[in-house]
Structures are given as structure tokens and as C-alpha cells.
Amino acid sequence: MRIVVAVKYVPDINAERRFVDARVDRSPDVGTLNELDENAIEAALRLVEALPDDEREGSEVVAVTVAPAEGDVALRKSFQMGVHRAVRVSDVALAGSDYFGTAAALAAAVRRLGAEAPVDLVVTGMAALDGLGSVVPALLGAELDLPVLTLAKKIALDHAGDAATLRITRETDEATETLSAPLPAVLSVADTANRPRFPDFKLIMAARTKQIEQWTAADLGLDAAAVGTAGARTEALSAEPRPARAEVELVVDKGEGGNALADFLIRNELV
Amino acid sequence: MTNRTVLVLVDPATEVRSSVLELLTIGRGLGRVEAVTVESPTVEVLAQLGAYGVETVHQAEIAPAALGSVGGEAARHLPVVVAAALATAVRRTDADVVLAPATFGAKEAAALAAHALGAGLIIDAAAVGEDDDGRIVTGKRVFAGAWDTRCAVTADVAVLTVRSNAVVPQPAQAAVATDVEGLTVELPGTRGVVVESRDVKDRPVGRPTLEEAAVVVAGGRGTEGDFGPVEEFADAVGAAVGATRDAVFEGWFDRYVGQTGVTVAPRLYVGAGISGAPHHRGGMQASQVIVAVNSDPEAPIFEICDFAVVGQLADVLPQAAAAIRAHRES
């Protein structure tokens, strides 16, 4: 079984996140693997680990990212969790890509991996914590013409002969749903699906020296005019930090705290 | 440029949610507004759409056989189906803008429609306007409410999902009669996705929904599993109730506010027993007024508050609820 996990290098939500020239600052000192991608890697590894011995042999989980060189931070972390191989798609032509440019680049990388040997599944996190769009999985499915199962909370793979069916349960805003699709497919994994493993010492050491493959837009046959700033259908105009909030009005409850709260809400016409 | 055609996604079409009323209000500011549904709207829904100036509803008609192969009626609300309806409606009406709410399903549908149309896509705009050239310009609050960004759509068609509480819903100056027009939609195929089951969740009774509420009260680890005071206070102020991701993992409540849960930006947010971890702040920091009650005086949430009480939830919340009830009755 071959699984591609699409991962993203994002500013750490625990660090001070900022923009430079209306673009997200992706300096290496504040960047990390998108935390929600750990759920995707965990799901991919578990699917492989659950295979019978003969199928697990030769299985491969490949982490792919579209990022500048700093993105290696995310791929090293992916190695630490146990992925077998990592690819970074880097090209100045890809800078400034919108959702569609990013999905096109990821899809092209999956197609190239698929040309080596069939890819059974493409797994993503439920969102990237910088943009929080949650739409790249659906767009990957559209680009690759594959079925898409998003926001999976429970994941099961049923084998019947040569055919494999992926079945998920998910909680949407409206309903609890069980969906299925034949492989190959695209799967996005909710943060409630699993608890990502902690890297063990052996994998941390091994991750340091593992090779990260680098592909350019040209390697993937991407039309430079269709991706990056050139192909984007939206234009970032500005990014400004919000003014800090006024000083908090803090009350220590000595028996009247609830009344003070009610008074604050009433005098500000909030109730 | 007010001769635009603006399509608003109304799904489900069995009720008009406040998020849809906001979209209709925004849409009227951009041009002529029409609605798209994937099912038959009820009489009440049509009346409400008329009050908001919608003359035409494009109701997707999908061959039952096409739906039957992917799970029947339950598949009607799948993003690929909704996206096909939106894209078909844009082509038929030559629409310039599509507005959809900020649910996960609507985001996916919006993205797929934009992909099919070659449209520009903005997810979760908090403000929608236009520039001097008539381009659609959106404002968005990002990085847990710490930055404001502005973005212009450069393609001919703009597809936007819009956060709740972006505007106050305003009916049109005069109500109009609303016609339903059938829209034949060719299902592009779900590429093998089958809806095996779909259990629609009950909407909270007597309380607004978390996504749309003007006031949100959330409970965290500090509740120690007792949401009684949180719910009592929420009902006194007419709020929706949510939790933190931790509290949901503990099984104390079913829905959480956070960057991967429901993102809220209400007029008033009250955090009860919530420390203010980055994950939670990412889902509420764009709220207009932030209030916290926590027994820990060092709770990080106090740094982003307008008003805070250091105290026990079981003391503070019932007292506040009683005072507010008394104020409302006076």
C-alpha cells in the first residue's frame, strides 16, 4: 500500500505569528509542521500497520510538502513520526499560490509518485493552522479525479479481494455521516480521529540524516503561469496587526463577582 | 457596480438561518441577489427570502437515479452535489458573486464550484465590499484575531464563504414576490463516494446555534464536567453554549469552540473555566467583547479579555444569571 500525506509548514501557533508584505512570515525560527497534519500522518501509519504482514512489507508512506527550503522542518518532523520518504516541491514560481495553485502542485506531485508505482491513498489534515481554509483536500480530489472523504473521525479500510473500500464516520455541522469510497481516494483526518504518536529516539536520530527529495515546478510539468502569484485568482492587498485590546477590567470575587459581571454586561448593553 | 448578480447558497432550504439572512444583506449591497437551493424551499422560507429581496430561487433538480447510486436523498447535501448546483446556477445567471456560509460543508462546496468555474475563492471573509475598480474586496481576521488582512478577487467570478456575525441582517426596503425556478443539474459524479448513513443533528431547542449566536458562553476544564452553571448563565443572557476541545475529549459536552471546531465571532463571548490555550483562542479571539470567569488568576485568557472575574464558576455564574434575570424583568 502506498500512501501520500500532504503536509504543510506553518508558523507555530505558540509563537508570535506575523505577516511580511501581506504574506505569511515563514521564517524558520517560528515555523513547524502543521499540528493537524500529525493526525494525518498518524492515520496513514496506522492504516499501514494494520495490514497483514505480506502487504505491509513494501508499503510506503510519503510526506509531500509545497514550501520553500524552510519546509524541511515539517518533513523532518514527519520522518520522526515514521514516514518512509519525504518530498519537497519548491519553486519561486509557486510563491503566492492560492488554494488552487497549491492543490495543483500537490496533485502534480502525487501524479509523479503515482507514475513510479500506484498511489492508493492521499491523506491530509483537516486544515492548515495558518490559513484554516480546509478546502485543499476537496480540491486535490478534483485535480486528481479521485473520490474525497473529508473530516474523518473514524477510519476503516475493508479489503474484499483486490478491491479496497475506505469507510469513514464524520461529524459535520449538520449531521453524523458514514461515507465510503473505493481506493484510490483522498482522505482528510479530523483532529479528533487519533492521538498522534510521540517520536521515539531511534526515529529522531534517523530523521536527521534522511534525504529529502526536491522537485521543481518544471519537474512536475506545472505551467508556471497557472500557479503562484501569476495563476492566483485572488490578490493579497494588506495585512495589519490589530490594535491591542484595552486593559482588562479584573474583579476578584469576594462574594459580589457575579453581580459585578452582570453590571458590566448591563452597562455595556450586552444583555 | 451594482448590476452584479449575487447568488446566495440556502442549504438546507427548510429554514432560513441568520447566517443566510446576513449573506442576503451583504448580497443586496453588491447587486441583485438570488438564491440557490438543492431542495424544495418551504412556504415560510420563500416568504423570508422575499422579505430580504430575493425574487428568484434556483432550485437544483437532480435526477433521482443519479442520487440513488450514491446514497439517495442523503447525498443531496454532499459538497460535490451542492457545488454542481452552484456552478450550474452561476453559468445560467451569469452571476458575478457566490456567497455561502462558513460551515465545513459549504466551504468544500464553494471550493469545488470555484474550481469548476475558474473563480476566485475567499474562505471565511469577515467583511465584503468592493474597490474603485469594482473588484470584490474582502476583509478577514486571522492568526487568532491578531491580524486583519484584505484580499481582492481578480477573477471574473468571486466565490466567498462569509463568517457569521459579519453584518446585522436587514430586510429589503420592500418585500418582493419570490419565484422558484427549476435548475437542471447534471451530477458530475461523486467518483465513488457513497453516503451510507446520515443522521441529522437536532438543532438546540430554545438556544441559538453556536455558529450564528450573537452571544456565546463556553465552558472548559474549570467546569470539572459540570456544565449546569454555564447553561444557567447562557440561558439568562440568551446565549449559545459551547466548550473547549479538552472538555469535548473528556465527554463533558458535544461541540467545541476552537480553530478546528466552531469558529465564533459573536458580539459577546464568555469563557467559563477556560485557560485560553492557543487552539481555543483561535476560535474566539475575533469576538467583539470577551469576558472570562476563572478561579486561576494567572489564566492566559485574562490577557485577551475586556472584563474578567477571578472566582469559582459555581458562585459567580448563578449570581450573575440571577442579577441579569432581575434586570430583564425590571
Boltz contact constraints between the chains, C-beta under 6 A:
constraints:
  - contact:
      token1: [A, 13]
      token2: [B, 278]
      max_distance: 6.0
  - contact:
      token1: [A, 14]
      token2: [B, 278]
      max_distance: 6.0
  - contact:
      token1: [A, 17]
      token2: [B, 143]
      max_distance: 6.0
  - contact:
      token1: [A, 99]
      token2: [B, 121]
      max_distance: 6.0
  - contact:
      token1: [A, 133]
      token2: [B, 123]
      max_distance: 6.0
  - contact:
      token1: [A, 134]
      token2: [B, 107]
      max_distance: 6.0
  - contact:
      token1: [A, 135]
      token2: [B, 107]
      max_distance: 6.0
  - contact:
      token1: [A, 135]
      token2: [B, 111]
      max_distance: 6.0
  - contact:
      token1: [A, 138]
      token2: [B, 108]
      max_distance: 6.0
  - contact:
      token1: [A, 138]
      token2: [B, 111]
      max_distance: 6.0
  - contact:
      token1: [A, 138]
      token2: [B, 112]
      max_distance: 6.0
  - contact:
      token1: [A, 139]
      token2: [B, 111]
      max_distance: 6.0
  - contact:
      token1: [A, 139]
      token2: [B, 115]
      max_distance: 6.0
  - contact:
      token1: [A, 142]
      token2: [B, 112]
      max_distance: 6.0
  - contact:
      token1: [A, 142]
      token2: [B, 115]
      max_distance: 6.0
  - contact:
      token1: [A, 147]
      token2: [B, 191]
      max_distance: 6.0
  - contact:
      token1: [A, 147]
      token2: [B, 192]
      max_distance: 6.0
  - contact:
      token1: [A, 147]
      token2: [B, 193]
      max_distance: 6.0
  - contact:
      token1: [A, 172]
      token2: [B, 105]
      max_distance: 6.0
  - contact:
      token1: [A, 173]
      token2: [B, 103]
      max_distance: 6.0
  - contact:
      token1: [A, 175]
      token2: [B, 198]
      max_distance: 6.0
  - contact:
      token1: [A, 175]
      token2: [B, 199]
      max_distance: 6.0
  - contact:
      token1: [A, 175]
      token2: [B, 200]
      max_distance: 6.0
  - contact:
      token1: [A, 175]
      token2: [B, 201]
      max_distance: 6.0
  - contact:
      token1: [A, 176]
      token2: [B, 199]
      max_distance: 6.0
  - contact:
      token1: [A, 177]
      token2: [B, 198]
      max_distance: 6.0
  - contact:
      token1: [A, 178]
      token2: [B, 196]
      max_distance: 6.0
  - contact:
      token1: [A, 178]
      token2: [B, 197]
      max_distance: 6.0
  - contact:
      token1: [A, 179]
      token2: [B, 193]
      max_distance: 6.0
  - contact:
      token1: [A, 179]
      token2: [B, 195]
      max_distance: 6.0
  - contact:
      token1: [A, 180]
      token2: [B, 194]
      max_distance: 6.0
  - contact:
      token1: [A, 180]
      token2: [B, 196]
      max_distance: 6.0
  - contact:
      token1: [A, 181]
      token2: [B, 192]
      max_distance: 6.0
  - contact:
      token1: [A, 181]
      token2: [B, 193]
      max_distance: 6.0
  - contact:
      token1: [A, 182]
      token2: [B, 192]
      max_distance: 6.0
  - contact:
      token1: [A, 191]
      token2: [B, 260]
      max_distance: 6.0
  - contact:
      token1: [A, 233]
      token2: [B, 120]
      max_distance: 6.0
  - contact:
      token1: [A, 233]
      token2: [B, 154]
      max_distance: 6.0
  - contact:
      token1: [A, 233]
      token2: [B, 155]
      max_distance: 6.0
  - contact:
      token1: [A, 234]
      token2: [B, 120]
      max_distance: 6.0
  - contact:
      token1: [A, 234]
      token2: [B, 151]
      max_distance: 6.0
  - contact:
      token1: [A, 234]
      token2: [B, 153]
      max_distance: 6.0
  - contact:
      token1: [A, 235]
      token2: [B, 152]
      max_distance: 6.0
  - contact:
      token1: [A, 235]
      token2: [B, 154]
      max_distance: 6.0
  - contact:
      token1: [A, 236]
      token2: [B, 151]
      max_distance: 6.0
  - contact:
      token1: [A, 237]
      token2: [B, 150]
      max_distance: 6.0
  - contact:
      token1: [A, 237]
      token2: [B, 152]
      max_distance: 6.0
  - contact:
      token1: [A, 238]
      token2: [B, 150]
      max_distance: 6.0
  - contact:
      token1: [A, 239]
      token2: [B, 147]
      max_distance: 6.0
  - contact:
      token1: [A, 239]
      token2: [B, 149]
      max_distance: 6.0
  - contact:
      token1: [A, 240]
      token2: [B, 148]
      max_distance: 6.0
  - contact:
      token1: [A, 241]
      token2: [B, 147]
      max_distance: 6.0
  - contact:
      token1: [A, 242]
      token2: [B, 146]
      max_distance: 6.0
  - contact:
      token1: [A, 242]
      token2: [B, 148]
      max_distance: 6.0
  - contact:
      token1: [A, 248]
      token2: [B, 302]
      max_distance: 6.0
  - contact:
      token1: [A, 248]
      token2: [B, 305]
      max_distance: 6.0
  - contact:
      token1: [A, 248]
      token2: [B, 308]
      max_distance: 6.0
  - contact:
      token1: [A, 249]
      token2: [B, 307]
      max_distance: 6.0
  - contact:
      token1: [A, 250]
      token2: [B, 308]
      max_distance: 6.0
  - contact:
      token1: [A, 251]
      token2: [B, 309]
      max_distance: 6.0
  - contact:
      token1: [A, 252]
      token2: [B, 310]
      max_distance: 6.0
  - contact:
      token1: [A, 253]
      token2: [B, 309]
      max_distance: 6.0
  - contact:
      token1: [A, 253]
      token2: [B, 311]
      max_distance: 6.0
  - contact:
      token1: [A, 253]
      token2: [B, 316]
      max_distance: 6.0
  - contact:
      token1: [A, 257]
      token2: [B, 309]
      max_distance: 6.0
  - contact:
      token1: [A, 257]
      token2: [B, 311]
      max_distance: 6.0
  - contact:
      token1: [A, 257]
      token2: [B, 316]
      max_distance: 6.0
  - contact:
      token1: [A, 258]
      token2: [B, 316]
      max_distance: 6.0
  - contact:
      token1: [A, 258]
      token2: [B, 319]
      max_distance: 6.0
  - contact:
      token1: [A, 258]
      token2: [B, 320]
      max_distance: 6.0
  - contact:
      token1: [A, 259]
      token2: [B, 319]
      max_distance: 6.0
  - contact:
      token1: [A, 259]
      token2: [B, 323]
      max_distance: 6.0
  - contact:
      token1: [A, 261]
      token2: [B, 309]
      max_distance: 6.0
  - contact:
      token1: [A, 261]
      token2: [B, 320]
      max_distance: 6.0
  - contact:
      token1: [A, 262]
      token2: [B, 320]
      max_distance: 6.0
  - contact:
      token1: [A, 262]
      token2: [B, 323]
      max_distance: 6.0
  - contact:
      token1: [A, 262]
      token2: [B, 324]
      max_distance: 6.0
  - contact:
      token1: [A, 264]
      token2: [B, 307]
      max_distance: 6.0
  - contact:
      token1: [A, 266]
      token2: [B, 327]
      max_distance: 6.0
  - contact:
      token1: [A, 270]
      token2: [B, 268]
      max_distance: 6.0
  - contact:
      token1: [A, 271]
      token2: [B, 237]
      max_distance: 6.0
  - contact:
      token1: [A, 271]
      token2: [B, 324]
      max_distance: 6.0
